[in-house]
């Protein structure tokens, strides 16, 4: 995360949390046409189109008042989607057993990219069953540059199961997003 993104994260995280959401990822992209991408979800992992719009309105007000972004930009608020990025230590625990790919900030045994299955967390380490290896690797969370779930039949089935659970627990308007993250662009 760049210093500029860190500044935006510090500004927007309280707004996101007050609105009842958790920040999954914040990114500023583009040089000529800037886009502020916010990926968020409720604590139960759900995020509806209405939630995206609600969060977008809350952040827009703060962004307009503080004006931290020079020039014109687009605010894009979305859910993490099914093949979501894994950005927080709790994401690796929540999705234990599912296929993922991990890229490290530095090479370990001449390799930076790994595929395998999430095996939970241990202290500040991600437990990862790397394809072709017998032992579970302990990867320090601080060495992970990026990680995301891989689209599999098992992941799709689990996402559908979790969406049905959310519907039963009272979020009757929420529907699973089978085509990727939900987005509300402003």
Long-range contacts (C-beta under 8 A, 24 or more apart in sequence): 1-26, 2-28, 4-28, 7-68, 8-36, 8-68, 8-69, 11-62, 11-63, 11-66, 11-68, 12-38, 12-59, 12-62, 12-63, 15-58, 15-59, 15-62, 16-40, 16-55, 16-58, 16-59, 18-58, 19-54, 19-55, 19-58, 21-47, 21-51, 21-55, 24-80, 24-84, 24-85, 24-87, 24-88, 24-91, 25-80, 25-85, 25-87, 28-69, 33-72, 33-73, 33-74, 34-69, 34-71, 34-72, 34-73, 34-74, 35-73, 35-74, 35-75, 35-76, 36-63, 36-69, 36-73, 36-74, 36-75, 36-76, 37-76, 37-78, 38-75, 38-76, 38-77, 38-78, 39-78, 39-79, 39-80, 39-85, 39-181, 40-77, 40-78, 40-79, 41-79, 41-80, 44-166, 44-169, 45-94, 45-162, 45-166, 46-79, 46-162, 46-163, 46-166, 46-171, 46-174, 47-78, 47-79, 47-80, 47-182, 48-171, 48-173, 48-174, 48-175, 48-182, 49-182, 49-184, 50-173, 51-79, 52-77, 52-78, 52-79, 52-182, 52-183, 52-184, 53-77, 53-184, 55-184, 56-184, 56-186, 60-186, 74-185, 74-186, 75-185, 75-186, 76-183, 76-184, 76-185, 76-186, 77-183, 77-184, 77-186, 78-181, 78-182, 78-183, 78-184, 79-177, 79-181, 79-182, 80-181, 81-177, 81-180, 81-181, 81-182, 82-149, 82-151, 82-155, 82-156, 82-159, 82-176, 82-177, 82-178, 82-180, 83-148, 83-149, 83-150, 83-151, 83-155, 83-180, 84-148, 84-149, 84-181, 85-146, 85-147, 85-148, 86-118, 86-147, 86-148, 86-149, 87-147, 89-121, 89-124, 89-126, 89-141, 90-121, 92-118, 92-120, 92-121, 92-126, 92-127, 92-141, 92-147, 93-120, 93-121, 95-149, 96-120, 98-149, 98-150, 98-152, 98-154, 98-155, 98-158, 99-149, 99-150, 99-152, 99-154, 99-155, 100-128, 100-147, 100-148, 100-149, 100-150, 101-147, 101-148, 101-150, 102-126, 102-128, 102-139, 102-144, 102-146, 102-147, 103-144, 103-145, 103-146, 103-147, 104-139, 104-143, 104-144, 104-145, 105-143, 105-144, 105-145, 106-143, 108-143, 112-145, 115-150
